[in-house]
């Protein structure tokens, strides 16, 4: 699965609950012939779904960052105290 186009090693490792380094090590050993792998054919629909899932995850992370930034901006602007300038204060002139 990790050799499919558009699929990241980190995503595959996370789905298998292993460290990405371990998966990378196994991939290297398979390339070098140290370990034998089975030729597994992955359905094109599954590959497309994995690619789409990665895109959705990336968009979700971007939205989370934007949401956090907006929350901070709202907290900053609502926490500011309104100060008035001396020229905006209307002073009443008292006539004797």
NUKE-666985 format. One record per residue (C-alpha): x, y, z; residue in one letter. Coordinates in steps of 0.2 Angstrom, whole numbers, plus 5000, padded with zeros to 4 digits. Example, Ala and Ser with C-alpha at 12.3 -4.5 7.8 and 13.67 -1.06 7.14 Angstrom:
506249785039a
506849955036s
END
This chain:
500050005000x
501450125004x
502150114986x
500450174978x
500550344970x
499950484982x
500050374998x
501250425011x
502250305021x
501750395037x
499850365033x
500150185030x
501150165046x
499850255056x
498450135049x
499549985054x
500050055071x
501850045068x
503250175067x
503550255050x
505450215052x
504950025053x
503950025038x
505350115028x
506549995034x
505549845029x
505249925012x
507149945010x
507449765015x
506149715002x
507049814988x
508749734993x
507949564993x
508349535012x
506549495015x
505249425002x
503649514999x
502049444991x
501449534975x
499849604981x
498749694968x
497749834975x
496149884968x
496150044959x
494550104968x
495450074985x
496950164979x
495850314973x
494950314990x
496650314999x
497250464989x
495550554992x
495650515010x
497450595011x
496750755002x
495350765014x
496450745029x
497550885023x
496150995020x
495450955038x
497151005045x
497151165036x
495451205042x
495951165060x
497351285059x
496251425051x
494951395065x
496251415079x
496951565071x
495251645070x
494851595088x
496451685093x
496051835083x
494251845091x
494951835108x
496251965104x
495052085097x
493652055111x
494952075125x
495552245120x
494852385130x
494052525121x
494952685125x
494252855119x
495252995113x
495153165122x
494353245106x
492953115106x
492353165124x
491053295123x
491353415137x
489853525142x
490153705144x
489253775158x
488553955156x
488454065172x
END
